[in-house]
Amino acid sequence: MKDRSSGILLHITSLPGEYGIGDFGKCAYEFVDFLEKSHQKYWQILPMGVTGYGDSPYQSFSAFAGNPYFIDLNSLIELDILTKDDLKSLSELNSISNIQYDKLYTERYSVLKKAFLNFKNKYSLVSLNNFKNKNIWWLDNYALYMAIKNKFNGDSWLNWPRDYKFRDKKTLKKAKLELEDEINFHIFLQYLFDKQWNELKSYANNKGIKIIGDIPIFIATDSADTWENPNMFCFDKKLQPTKVAGCPPDAFSSDGQLWGNVLYNWKYIEKDNFKWWIKRIKSCFKLYDTVRIDHFRGFESFWAIPAKAKTARFGKWENGPGMKLFNSIKSSLGDLDIIAEDLGFLTPKVHKLLKDSGFPGMKILEFAFDSREESDYLPHKYPKKSVAYTGTHDNQTVVGWYETVNKNDKEFCDSYLNSFLNNKNTPSESINWKFIEALWSSNSQLVIAPMQDFLGLGDSARMNTPSTLGNNWIWRINKDSLDEGLSKKISDITMKYQR
């Protein structure tokens, strides 16, 4: 990240697609073309892991596996392992623009199982086995975990029968034989995901567009990773979590946020020379060009909540690994293009960790306009080594924010933006374009806006409201929105500010 540049945040799920959710198909390639026409250099996405209850990309069944929802089904028609008729039920999910995860889960896996059966009957498994052998260090355990999870009707491994839960060798050996077909099905899904994603990423890279991927700091309590490596996490002898993640009470939440992810046992991980984390980061850079690490401040200290607590207010701060982790990563993998999500309650120690890491932090323009004080999030204060956003997936859209912000903050926003932009001979624009222009004209090395803000959409298009269940992660873009007019407008502002 050396030159002034800009990009768009749009998760794979939000692409138009034909079958109820965005995927790696034609619409993804068309979006890359749109980025190229708009002179954008970055496409930022959210985590691509396998989602479960709640549909959050930040709660995945594996730190390494990809989401089967993203597999391009039309390519499976071309392989002659599906027909158009097989996809009728999924096509019907497109009658509603938002994603219907409950129906998607039932219908899509049914279709994918049919594809797997036909694949076995028509093709050699050599390519599948080659993929398995290359990725056996994580894939073997993941596929077994998913097969056993299916055997027990999707239940968390924490509730499995004792022999399965505690990974009894004889039990697992028997399970591998009994569940061989189901295990191979999950390997097949990962094979397709990997192949299709690499093709899409290559297409983007060849057009000069880099991919920014996002990784959660924490791992889902119910995941292949926690089941395989419970010593890396805060479990007791009965394999029940003792401490879970969240954040303390603040202006946004009087009880704080209770995320529920089992916390890391950092002492154990450090004794193992951070090997698992190094593998995780290495695998991320096979998927992405740049990696945004979510909740960076948690590496300095994290909010540890007793597992049985009902709210996050009962937690306390505990020390993270700090620079020991990042020095180990750098020693093993060299200098990496990492963005630190340094939002939230930041202490001098967190600021020092960010400085010592050398990673650029984030600036959020929606956070700038507190009329009670002058904020570090005002664009004229952005350091060159930063990545600036209008807002993130966790924030309101700019239009939604502007419609609901209090009177004093709105007046401060209007006064600041009008003054800031008039100095640049900018014509009066709608609030979302004022935000975008203020960002694009700033000193930040990289600036990014969610697609919703380019479209001027309200909070009905919001991606996520933290600490809530339902109506999150469901927004999808209308294909007709990505037109020449919008592309030219984005291109013009990008060229104007030499990004």
MARVEX-511263 format. One line per field, with one value per residue (C-alpha): residue number from 1; residue in one letter; x, y, z. Coordinates in Angstrom, 3 decimals. Example, Ala and Ser with C-alpha at 12.3 -4.5 7.8 and 13.67 -1.06 7.14 Angstrom:
resi <- (1 | 2)
resn <- (A | S)
X <- (12.300 | 13.670)
Y <- (-4.500 | -1.060)
Z <- (7.800 | 7.140)
END
This chain:
resi <- (1 | 2 | 3 | 4 | 5 | 6 | 7 | 8 | 9 | 10 | 11 | 12 | 13 | 14 | 15 | 16 | 17 | 18 | 19 | 20 | 21 | 22 | 23 | 24 | 25 | 26 | 27 | 28 | 29 | 30 | 31 | 32 | 33 | 34 | 35 | 36 | 37 | 38 | 39 | 40 | 41 | 42 | 43 | 44 | 45 | 46 | 47 | 48 | 49 | 50 | 51 | 52 | 53 | 54 | 55 | 56 | 57 | 58 | 59 | 60 | 61 | 62 | 63 | 64 | 65 | 66 | 67 | 68 | 69 | 70 | 71 | 72 | 73 | 74 | 75 | 76 | 77 | 78 | 79 | 80 | 81 | 82 | 83 | 84 | 85 | 86 | 87 | 88 | 89 | 90 | 91 | 92 | 93 | 94 | 95 | 96 | 97 | 98 | 99 | 100 | 101 | 102 | 103 | 104 | 105 | 106 | 107 | 108 | 109 | 110 | 111 | 112 | 113 | 114 | 115 | 116 | 117 | 118 | 119 | 120 | 121 | 122 | 123 | 124 | 125 | 126 | 127 | 128 | 129 | 130 | 131 | 132 | 133 | 134 | 135 | 136 | 137 | 138 | 139 | 140 | 141 | 142 | 143 | 144 | 145 | 146 | 147 | 148 | 149 | 150 | 151 | 152 | 153 | 154 | 155 | 156 | 157 | 158 | 159 | 160 | 161 | 162 | 163 | 164 | 165 | 166 | 167 | 168 | 169 | 170 | 171 | 172 | 173 | 174 | 175 | 176 | 177 | 178 | 179 | 180 | 181 | 182 | 183 | 184 | 185 | 186 | 187 | 188 | 189 | 190 | 191 | 192 | 193 | 194 | 195 | 196 | 197 | 198 | 199 | 200 | 201 | 202 | 203 | 204 | 205 | 206 | 207 | 208 | 209 | 210 | 211 | 212 | 213 | 214 | 215 | 216 | 217 | 218 | 219 | 220 | 221 | 222 | 223 | 224 | 225 | 226 | 227 | 228 | 229 | 230 | 231 | 232 | 233 | 234 | 235 | 236 | 237 | 238 | 239 | 240 | 241 | 242 | 243 | 244 | 245 | 246 | 247 | 248 | 249 | 250 | 251 | 252 | 253 | 254 | 255 | 256 | 257 | 258 | 259 | 260 | 261 | 262 | 263 | 264 | 265 | 266 | 267 | 268 | 269 | 270 | 271 | 272 | 273 | 274 | 275 | 276 | 277 | 278 | 279 | 280 | 281 | 282 | 283 | 284 | 285 | 286 | 287 | 288 | 289 | 290 | 291 | 292 | 293 | 294 | 295 | 296 | 297 | 298 | 299 | 300 | 301 | 302 | 303 | 304 | 305 | 306 | 307 | 308 | 309 | 310 | 311 | 312 | 313 | 314 | 315 | 316 | 317 | 318 | 319 | 320 | 321 | 322 | 323 | 324 | 325 | 326 | 327 | 328 | 329 | 330 | 331 | 332 | 333 | 334 | 335 | 336 | 337 | 338 | 339 | 340 | 341 | 342 | 343 | 344 | 345 | 346 | 347 | 348 | 349 | 350 | 351 | 352 | 353 | 354 | 355 | 356 | 357 | 358 | 359 | 360 | 361 | 362 | 363 | 364 | 365 | 366 | 367 | 368 | 369 | 370 | 371 | 372 | 373 | 374 | 375 | 376 | 377 | 378 | 379 | 380 | 381 | 382 | 383 | 384 | 385 | 386 | 387 | 388 | 389 | 390 | 391 | 392 | 393 | 394 | 395 | 396 | 397 | 398 | 399 | 400 | 401 | 402 | 403 | 404 | 405 | 406 | 407 | 408 | 409 | 410 | 411 | 412 | 413 | 414 | 415 | 416 | 417 | 418 | 419 | 420 | 421 | 422 | 423 | 424 | 425 | 426 | 427 | 428 | 429 | 430 | 431 | 432 | 433 | 434 | 435 | 436 | 437 | 438 | 439 | 440 | 441 | 442 | 443 | 444 | 445 | 446 | 447 | 448 | 449 | 450 | 451 | 452 | 453 | 454 | 455 | 456 | 457 | 458 | 459 | 460 | 461 | 462 | 463 | 464 | 465 | 466 | 467 | 468 | 469 | 470 | 471 | 472 | 473 | 474 | 475 | 476 | 477 | 478 | 479 | 480 | 481 | 482 | 483 | 484 | 485 | 486 | 487 | 488 | 489 | 490 | 491 | 492 | 493 | 494 | 495 | 496 | 497 | 498 | 499)
resn <- (M | K | D | R | S | S | G | I | L | L | H | I | T | S | L | P | G | E | Y | G | I | G | D | F | G | K | C | A | Y | E | F | V | D | F | L | E | K | S | H | Q | K | Y | W | Q | I | L | P | M | G | V | T | G | Y | G | D | S | P | Y | Q | S | F | S | A | F | A | G | N | P | Y | F | I | D | L | N | S | L | I | E | L | D | I | L | T | K | D | D | L | K | S | L | S | E | L | N | S | I | S | N | I | Q | Y | D | K | L | Y | T | E | R | Y | S | V | L | K | K | A | F | L | N | F | K | N | K | Y | S | L | V | S | L | N | N | F | K | N | K | N | I | W | W | L | D | N | Y | A | L | Y | M | A | I | K | N | K | F | N | G | D | S | W | L | N | W | P | R | D | Y | K | F | R | D | K | K | T | L | K | K | A | K | L | E | L | E | D | E | I | N | F | H | I | F | L | Q | Y | L | F | D | K | Q | W | N | E | L | K | S | Y | A | N | N | K | G | I | K | I | I | G | D | I | P | I | F | I | A | T | D | S | A | D | T | W | E | N | P | N | M | F | C | F | D | K | K | L | Q | P | T | K | V | A | G | C | P | P | D | A | F | S | S | D | G | Q | L | W | G | N | V | L | Y | N | W | K | Y | I | E | K | D | N | F | K | W | W | I | K | R | I | K | S | C | F | K | L | Y | D | T | V | R | I | D | H | F | R | G | F | E | S | F | W | A | I | P | A | K | A | K | T | A | R | F | G | K | W | E | N | G | P | G | M | K | L | F | N | S | I | K | S | S | L | G | D | L | D | I | I | A | E | D | L | G | F | L | T | P | K | V | H | K | L | L | K | D | S | G | F | P | G | M | K | I | L | E | F | A | F | D | S | R | E | E | S | D | Y | L | P | H | K | Y | P | K | K | S | V | A | Y | T | G | T | H | D | N | Q | T | V | V | G | W | Y | E | T | V | N | K | N | D | K | E | F | C | D | S | Y | L | N | S | F | L | N | N | K | N | T | P | S | E | S | I | N | W | K | F | I | E | A | L | W | S | S | N | S | Q | L | V | I | A | P | M | Q | D | F | L | G | L | G | D | S | A | R | M | N | T | P | S | T | L | G | N | N | W | I | W | R | I | N | K | D | S | L | D | E | G | L | S | K | K | I | S | D | I | T | M | K | Y | Q | R)
X <- (0.000 | 2.360 | 0.424 | -2.720 | -5.566 | -9.219 | -11.638 | -15.135 | -16.394 | -18.916 | -19.103 | -19.566 | -23.019 | -24.191 | -23.459 | -26.539 | -26.169 | -28.957 | -29.540 | -30.490 | -27.028 | -23.964 | -21.360 | -18.191 | -20.160 | -20.740 | -21.881 | -18.607 | -16.643 | -18.959 | -18.305 | -14.564 | -15.179 | -17.165 | -14.254 | -11.862 | -14.091 | -14.428 | -10.618 | -10.660 | -7.607 | -9.127 | -12.123 | -12.696 | -14.763 | -15.749 | -14.553 | -15.335 | -15.645 | -18.432 | -21.275 | -23.638 | -26.373 | -26.802 | -25.177 | -22.322 | -19.095 | -17.328 | -18.563 | -17.237 | -16.960 | -13.310 | -10.492 | -9.404 | -12.465 | -14.406 | -18.158 | -19.903 | -22.638 | -20.142 | -19.668 | -20.800 | -23.548 | -23.677 | -20.121 | -21.414 | -23.929 | -20.977 | -19.292 | -22.470 | -22.981 | -26.076 | -28.902 | -30.850 | -33.856 | -31.853 | -31.532 | -35.192 | -35.825 | -32.754 | -33.741 | -37.023 | -35.090 | -34.186 | -37.806 | -36.900 | -33.798 | -32.610 | -30.916 | -33.151 | -30.554 | -32.957 | -34.205 | -30.763 | -29.237 | -31.766 | -31.877 | -28.249 | -26.698 | -29.233 | -28.191 | -24.485 | -24.891 | -26.458 | -23.520 | -21.071 | -22.825 | -22.683 | -19.060 | -18.040 | -19.807 | -18.374 | -14.893 | -11.668 | -11.027 | -7.337 | -7.697 | -9.788 | -7.187 | -4.366 | -6.219 | -6.798 | -3.129 | -1.990 | -4.381 | -4.528 | -3.111 | -6.493 | -8.877 | -8.779 | -9.995 | -12.473 | -14.195 | -14.424 | -15.823 | -18.509 | -19.442 | -19.814 | -21.725 | -24.155 | -24.444 | -25.562 | -28.023 | -25.812 | -25.230 | -22.148 | -19.207 | -19.441 | -22.649 | -21.440 | -21.182 | -18.062 | -15.988 | -16.515 | -16.136 | -12.839 | -11.577 | -11.206 | -8.892 | -10.913 | -14.154 | -12.713 | -11.156 | -14.544 | -16.241 | -13.867 | -14.972 | -18.646 | -18.828 | -16.394 | -18.876 | -19.932 | -16.263 | -15.463 | -18.482 | -17.019 | -13.603 | -15.356 | -16.964 | -13.623 | -12.018 | -14.650 | -14.414 | -10.622 | -10.574 | -13.272 | -11.929 | -8.405 | -9.781 | -11.793 | -8.889 | -6.550 | -9.082 | -9.177 | -5.395 | -4.849 | -7.001 | -4.893 | -7.391 | -6.238 | -8.432 | -8.637 | -9.769 | -10.990 | -10.135 | -11.816 | -9.420 | -11.468 | -12.593 | -16.160 | -16.525 | -18.166 | -15.533 | -13.184 | -10.277 | -11.469 | -12.434 | -8.999 | -6.928 | -8.825 | -5.540 | -5.182 | -8.371 | -9.881 | -11.663 | -11.893 | -11.285 | -14.864 | -14.202 | -16.556 | -15.495 | -14.288 | -13.858 | -15.407 | -14.896 | -16.766 | -16.264 | -17.058 | -20.009 | -19.699 | -21.772 | -23.352 | -24.248 | -24.756 | -24.143 | -21.258 | -21.176 | -21.139 | -19.711 | -19.380 | -16.238 | -14.062 | -10.843 | -7.324 | -4.940 | -2.121 | 0.439 | -0.016 | 0.070 | 3.259 | 4.957 | 4.163 | 5.903 | 2.605 | 2.659 | -1.122 | -1.382 | 1.472 | -0.341 | -3.537 | -1.940 | -0.068 | -3.308 | -4.975 | -2.319 | -2.967 | -6.557 | -6.034 | -3.540 | -4.126 | -5.547 | -7.562 | -7.259 | -10.483 | -10.364 | -6.622 | -6.716 | -7.428 | -3.796 | -2.726 | -5.475 | -8.913 | -12.154 | -12.454 | -15.971 | -16.806 | -18.466 | -21.597 | -22.116 | -25.328 | -23.819 | -20.384 | -20.369 | -18.874 | -15.646 | -12.139 | -9.123 | -6.435 | -3.132 | -2.777 | 0.430 | 1.415 | 4.427 | 5.649 | 2.983 | 3.660 | 7.426 | 6.965 | 4.731 | 7.195 | 10.113 | 8.339 | 6.514 | 8.318 | 6.660 | 2.956 | 0.290 | -1.908 | -4.540 | -5.184 | -8.815 | -7.894 | -11.394 | -12.957 | -11.470 | -7.805 | -5.215 | -1.657 | -0.476 | -2.758 | -1.447 | 2.103 | 1.327 | -0.050 | 3.039 | 5.423 | 3.624 | 4.008 | 0.480 | -1.833 | -4.857 | -8.391 | -10.306 | -14.114 | -15.681 | -19.023 | -17.172 | -15.841 | -18.800 | -19.175 | -20.079 | -18.759 | -15.136 | -12.817 | -12.223 | -9.199 | -11.580 | -11.870 | -10.341 | -7.838 | -6.193 | -5.751 | -2.136 | -0.839 | -0.370 | -4.050 | -7.026 | -10.116 | -13.752 | -17.069 | -18.284 | -17.809 | -20.125 | -20.973 | -22.047 | -25.153 | -25.012 | -24.033 | -27.597 | -29.001 | -26.550 | -27.381 | -31.122 | -30.848 | -27.913 | -28.732 | -29.176 | -25.870 | -23.781 | -25.588 | -24.882 | -21.220 | -21.102 | -22.708 | -20.483 | -17.296 | -17.988 | -19.187 | -16.078 | -13.733 | -15.122 | -15.748 | -12.021 | -11.683 | -14.186 | -16.656 | -20.285 | -22.945 | -23.825 | -25.958 | -24.552 | -23.166 | -21.155 | -19.944 | -18.630 | -16.989 | -15.373 | -14.056 | -12.536 | -11.083 | -9.510 | -7.889 | -4.245 | -4.968 | -3.053 | -6.127 | -9.797 | -12.778 | -16.534 | -19.175 | -21.186 | -24.314 | -22.777 | -22.015 | -25.666 | -26.952 | -28.997 | -30.589 | -30.399 | -32.595 | -29.361 | -27.265 | -25.093 | -24.944 | -26.109 | -23.744 | -25.214 | -28.448 | -29.764 | -31.888 | -31.896 | -28.096 | -25.857 | -28.881 | -28.501 | -27.896 | -27.268 | -29.617 | -27.687 | -29.079 | -27.425 | -23.962 | -24.503 | -22.291 | -23.417 | -22.311 | -19.065 | -18.243 | -19.045 | -16.739 | -14.059 | -14.235 | -13.817 | -11.006 | -9.116 | -9.736 | -7.927 | -5.275 | -6.226)
Y <- (0.000 | 2.705 | 4.992 | 7.009 | 4.668 | 3.906 | 1.018 | -0.260 | -2.464 | -5.031 | -8.531 | -11.570 | -12.218 | -8.773 | -9.383 | -9.849 | -13.574 | -15.819 | -18.177 | -16.247 | -14.976 | -13.449 | -15.936 | -16.358 | -16.430 | -13.986 | -11.123 | -11.211 | -10.845 | -8.024 | -6.255 | -6.511 | -4.925 | -2.176 | -1.532 | -1.299 | 1.168 | 3.208 | 3.347 | 1.578 | -0.350 | -2.303 | -4.556 | -5.128 | -8.084 | -9.533 | -12.906 | -15.775 | -18.555 | -21.115 | -19.420 | -21.012 | -19.807 | -16.038 | -16.037 | -13.803 | -14.034 | -13.297 | -16.597 | -19.367 | -23.138 | -22.899 | -20.378 | -21.949 | -23.260 | -21.241 | -20.679 | -23.169 | -20.566 | -18.749 | -21.637 | -20.654 | -23.161 | -22.290 | -23.611 | -26.949 | -26.998 | -26.534 | -29.517 | -31.501 | -32.365 | -30.166 | -29.077 | -25.848 | -27.748 | -28.683 | -24.977 | -23.953 | -23.821 | -21.619 | -19.327 | -18.679 | -17.223 | -14.305 | -13.110 | -11.293 | -9.109 | -9.856 | -13.149 | -15.822 | -17.872 | -20.464 | -21.505 | -21.109 | -23.570 | -26.280 | -25.823 | -25.102 | -28.006 | -30.349 | -29.162 | -29.372 | -32.962 | -33.862 | -32.216 | -34.230 | -37.513 | -36.747 | -35.602 | -38.941 | -40.841 | -38.801 | -37.676 | -39.032 | -38.019 | -37.333 | -33.520 | -33.762 | -35.948 | -33.641 | -30.716 | -32.753 | -33.709 | -30.104 | -28.919 | -31.977 | -30.048 | -28.315 | -29.954 | -33.474 | -32.283 | -29.772 | -32.319 | -34.826 | -32.144 | -31.156 | -34.809 | -35.537 | -32.260 | -33.408 | -36.832 | -35.043 | -32.746 | -29.665 | -29.660 | -27.947 | -30.250 | -29.152 | -31.206 | -34.297 | -37.677 | -37.846 | -40.048 | -37.640 | -34.526 | -35.663 | -37.047 | -40.686 | -42.211 | -45.402 | -43.441 | -41.028 | -43.849 | -45.554 | -42.247 | -41.726 | -45.046 | -44.625 | -41.036 | -41.326 | -40.098 | -37.097 | -36.261 | -36.361 | -34.140 | -31.391 | -31.817 | -31.459 | -28.192 | -26.780 | -27.894 | -25.989 | -22.922 | -22.797 | -23.294 | -20.720 | -18.106 | -18.349 | -17.853 | -14.795 | -13.297 | -13.792 | -12.043 | -9.065 | -8.942 | -9.019 | -5.890 | -4.145 | -4.669 | -6.038 | -7.893 | -6.818 | -9.706 | -9.463 | -11.908 | -11.997 | -11.955 | -14.604 | -18.093 | -19.369 | -21.496 | -24.184 | -24.684 | -27.287 | -25.272 | -25.290 | -28.983 | -29.951 | -27.664 | -27.072 | -26.379 | -23.204 | -21.827 | -21.157 | -24.457 | -26.339 | -30.083 | -30.808 | -28.835 | -26.033 | -22.398 | -20.530 | -17.082 | -15.538 | -12.426 | -9.159 | -5.490 | -3.380 | -1.017 | 2.206 | 5.027 | 2.590 | -0.186 | 0.058 | -3.684 | -3.848 | -6.487 | -10.212 | -11.916 | -15.313 | -16.543 | -18.651 | -16.731 | -17.784 | -19.345 | -17.040 | -18.610 | -21.981 | -20.413 | -18.507 | -21.693 | -23.212 | -20.211 | -18.914 | -21.668 | -21.789 | -18.031 | -18.033 | -20.737 | -18.708 | -15.515 | -17.413 | -19.013 | -15.576 | -14.211 | -17.059 | -15.798 | -12.033 | -9.356 | -7.286 | -8.452 | -6.369 | -7.796 | -7.205 | -5.941 | -5.216 | -3.710 | -7.229 | -8.157 | -5.580 | -6.401 | -7.957 | -7.903 | -11.311 | -12.219 | -15.217 | -17.775 | -17.974 | -14.185 | -12.861 | -9.562 | -8.158 | -5.752 | -8.455 | -8.732 | -7.460 | -6.494 | -9.146 | -8.860 | -10.026 | -11.232 | -7.799 | -7.497 | -11.014 | -12.349 | -9.870 | -10.281 | -14.049 | -13.557 | -11.141 | -13.453 | -16.349 | -14.585 | -11.262 | -7.856 | -8.218 | -5.814 | -5.692 | -3.149 | -2.879 | -2.311 | -0.084 | 1.101 | 1.079 | 2.039 | 2.778 | 3.228 | 4.588 | 0.946 | 0.157 | 3.212 | 2.038 | -1.474 | 0.000 | 2.179 | -0.692 | -3.014 | -0.542 | -1.322 | 1.485 | 2.033 | 2.997 | 6.282 | 6.363 | 9.596 | 8.886 | 9.087 | 12.590 | 14.791 | 14.969 | 18.604 | 18.369 | 17.953 | 17.995 | 14.440 | 12.631 | 11.282 | 14.650 | 14.304 | 17.142 | 15.156 | 11.852 | 10.723 | 9.421 | 5.968 | 5.239 | 3.649 | 5.852 | 4.795 | 6.603 | 3.775 | 0.032 | -2.989 | -2.386 | 1.240 | 2.921 | 3.970 | 7.635 | 8.560 | 6.572 | 8.233 | 11.723 | 11.111 | 10.053 | 12.070 | 14.726 | 18.350 | 19.686 | 16.972 | 17.448 | 21.192 | 20.497 | 18.009 | 20.473 | 23.342 | 21.276 | 19.580 | 22.749 | 24.604 | 21.707 | 21.014 | 24.598 | 25.141 | 22.560 | 24.229 | 21.403 | 21.838 | 21.112 | 17.405 | 14.950 | 13.983 | 10.604 | 12.232 | 14.949 | 12.202 | 10.389 | 13.555 | 14.552 | 11.089 | 10.949 | 14.399 | 13.485 | 12.592 | 8.920 | 6.504 | 4.338 | 5.335 | 3.001 | 3.402 | 0.685 | 0.257 | 1.398 | 4.857 | 5.257 | 4.416 | 6.821 | 4.136 | 4.443 | 2.103 | -0.516 | -1.386 | -1.539 | -4.663 | -5.298 | -3.863 | -5.203 | -7.185 | -7.922 | -11.070 | -11.065 | -8.722 | -8.706 | -9.734 | -9.925 | -6.873 | -7.409 | -4.905 | -4.521 | -5.422 | -2.391 | -0.081 | -0.732 | 1.473 | 3.688 | 6.858 | 5.649 | 4.270 | 7.627 | 9.528 | 7.299 | 7.493 | 11.283 | 11.790 | 9.229 | 10.898 | 14.347 | 13.368 | 11.285 | 7.981)
Z <- (0.000 | -1.221 | -3.560 | -2.927 | -3.717 | -3.092 | -3.071 | -2.416 | 0.393 | -0.827 | 0.619 | -1.626 | -0.124 | -1.311 | -5.000 | -7.223 | -8.133 | -9.426 | -6.524 | -3.406 | -2.413 | -4.051 | -5.249 | -7.326 | -10.577 | -13.410 | -11.165 | -9.235 | -12.473 | -13.575 | -10.271 | -10.882 | -14.302 | -12.572 | -10.188 | -13.131 | -15.008 | -11.816 | -11.456 | -8.096 | -6.916 | -4.027 | -3.412 | 0.290 | 1.484 | 4.864 | 6.226 | 3.835 | 6.431 | 6.796 | 8.661 | 11.165 | 13.534 | 13.194 | 9.723 | 10.862 | 8.843 | 12.135 | 13.643 | 11.433 | 11.826 | 10.741 | 10.572 | 7.273 | 5.380 | 2.798 | 2.629 | 0.279 | -0.311 | -2.565 | -5.012 | -8.515 | -9.324 | -13.023 | -13.355 | -12.047 | -14.903 | -17.269 | -15.561 | -16.245 | -12.592 | -12.211 | -14.501 | -14.631 | -13.279 | -10.178 | -9.373 | -9.696 | -5.944 | -5.444 | -8.327 | -6.528 | -3.568 | -5.835 | -5.843 | -2.601 | -2.733 | 0.818 | 1.656 | 3.221 | 5.088 | 6.509 | 3.073 | 1.548 | 4.024 | 3.216 | -0.545 | -1.347 | 0.533 | -1.040 | -4.508 | -3.649 | -2.430 | -5.765 | -7.537 | -5.432 | -6.238 | -9.962 | -9.707 | -8.168 | -10.930 | -13.818 | -12.814 | -11.405 | -7.796 | -8.505 | -8.442 | -5.279 | -3.574 | -4.642 | -3.069 | 0.097 | 0.394 | 0.017 | 2.730 | 4.973 | 7.952 | 8.415 | 5.939 | 7.424 | 10.815 | 9.378 | 7.108 | 9.972 | 12.292 | 9.763 | 9.127 | 12.845 | 13.323 | 10.625 | 12.311 | 15.495 | 13.677 | 13.713 | 17.466 | 18.894 | 19.583 | 23.230 | 23.419 | 21.522 | 23.276 | 25.437 | 23.093 | 20.198 | 22.301 | 23.819 | 20.489 | 21.512 | 18.868 | 18.326 | 18.060 | 15.487 | 13.484 | 13.325 | 12.438 | 9.498 | 8.024 | 8.828 | 7.565 | 4.637 | 2.041 | 4.122 | 4.816 | 1.091 | 0.416 | 2.607 | 0.963 | -2.415 | -1.309 | -0.197 | -3.458 | -5.478 | -3.224 | -3.510 | -7.293 | -8.011 | -5.603 | -7.010 | -10.528 | -9.446 | -7.500 | -10.482 | -12.713 | -10.320 | -9.859 | -13.629 | -13.858 | -11.211 | -8.402 | -5.065 | -2.587 | 1.043 | 3.223 | 6.784 | 9.577 | 12.975 | 15.923 | 17.738 | 16.750 | 17.155 | 20.291 | 18.147 | 15.461 | 14.050 | 15.490 | 19.106 | 18.888 | 17.524 | 19.779 | 23.053 | 24.890 | 22.820 | 24.354 | 27.777 | 28.395 | 31.691 | 32.153 | 31.068 | 27.862 | 28.801 | 28.188 | 31.258 | 29.689 | 26.583 | 24.472 | 24.262 | 24.983 | 28.045 | 28.525 | 26.544 | 25.083 | 22.601 | 25.054 | 28.833 | 29.208 | 26.734 | 24.021 | 24.831 | 21.730 | 23.394 | 21.576 | 23.866 | 24.576 | 23.641 | 26.126 | 25.062 | 27.429 | 25.712 | 22.236 | 23.050 | 24.338 | 20.918 | 19.286 | 17.877 | 15.213 | 14.764 | 14.317 | 11.822 | 9.818 | 9.990 | 8.699 | 5.989 | 4.772 | 4.708 | 2.395 | -0.010 | -0.219 | -0.088 | -1.090 | 2.051 | 5.377 | 7.818 | 11.343 | 13.252 | 16.871 | 16.818 | 20.298 | 21.623 | 20.995 | 23.597 | 26.099 | 25.792 | 27.749 | 29.447 | 30.578 | 32.812 | 30.521 | 32.686 | 32.847 | 31.300 | 30.139 | 29.305 | 32.240 | 34.483 | 32.475 | 33.147 | 31.040 | 30.521 | 28.658 | 25.067 | 23.382 | 22.066 | 19.789 | 20.624 | 18.262 | 15.450 | 15.729 | 15.350 | 12.322 | 10.725 | 11.477 | 9.742 | 6.905 | 6.364 | 5.966 | 5.259 | 4.015 | 7.136 | 8.202 | 11.942 | 12.951 | 15.880 | 16.807 | 20.255 | 23.630 | 22.914 | 25.655 | 25.267 | 25.245 | 22.276 | 20.416 | 21.141 | 19.840 | 16.619 | 16.205 | 16.969 | 14.544 | 11.686 | 10.478 | 9.318 | 11.553 | 10.579 | 10.522 | 10.398 | 9.152 | 10.851 | 14.191 | 13.470 | 14.255 | 18.016 | 18.646 | 22.237 | 21.168 | 18.160 | 17.029 | 15.618 | 12.968 | 11.173 | 7.669 | 8.008 | 10.832 | 8.996 | 8.860 | 5.561 | 7.093 | 7.648 | 5.942 | 6.043 | 5.683 | 5.521 | 7.778 | 8.155 | 7.958 | 11.644 | 11.164 | 9.828 | 6.210 | 5.817 | 4.836 | 7.769 | 10.150 | 8.869 | 9.199 | 12.856 | 14.273 | 16.900 | 15.879 | 17.280 | 15.648 | 12.338 | 12.418 | 13.195 | 10.309 | 7.859 | 8.937 | 8.761 | 5.428 | 3.731 | 4.867 | 4.138 | 0.682 | -0.429 | -0.070 | -2.828 | -5.195 | -4.736 | -5.764 | -3.166 | -3.135 | -1.204 | 2.195 | 1.061 | -1.730 | 0.624 | 2.901 | 0.002 | -1.344 | 2.100 | 2.421 | -1.102 | -0.680 | 2.653 | 3.233 | 4.000 | 1.835 | 1.209 | 1.379 | 1.160 | 1.204 | 1.424 | -1.770 | 0.105 | 0.557 | -3.139 | -3.783 | -1.115 | 0.639 | 4.079 | 7.051 | 5.384 | 3.536 | 6.721 | 6.840 | 10.588 | 13.891 | 16.573 | 19.491 | 17.609 | 15.946 | 12.812 | 9.806 | 9.691 | 6.761 | 4.425 | 2.150 | -1.567 | -4.310 | -7.240 | -10.395 | -12.234 | -9.674 | -11.110 | -14.135 | -16.282 | -14.518 | -11.097 | -12.482 | -14.101 | -10.913 | -8.847 | -11.530 | -11.708 | -7.969 | -7.890 | -10.722 | -9.220 | -6.010 | -7.781 | -6.255)
END
